[in-house]
């Protein structure tokens, strides 16, 4: 199968085949500020239909505010 390239030469087939689900998620493990910023930056670049960008994000880091 010929590789399908996307953007900066990324092989779409390789991305799909090598993707993994995160099943060991620990909601009690705190994230560093750097991790939170990296996740928000990645989300900011996520595509949306018609470039509508309908998402809203609320970051709660204080345990008493989380439900």
Secondary structure, DSSP 8 states (H G I E B T S, - for coil): ----EETTTEEHHHHHHH--------TTS---HHHHHHHHHHHHT---GGG-----------GGG--
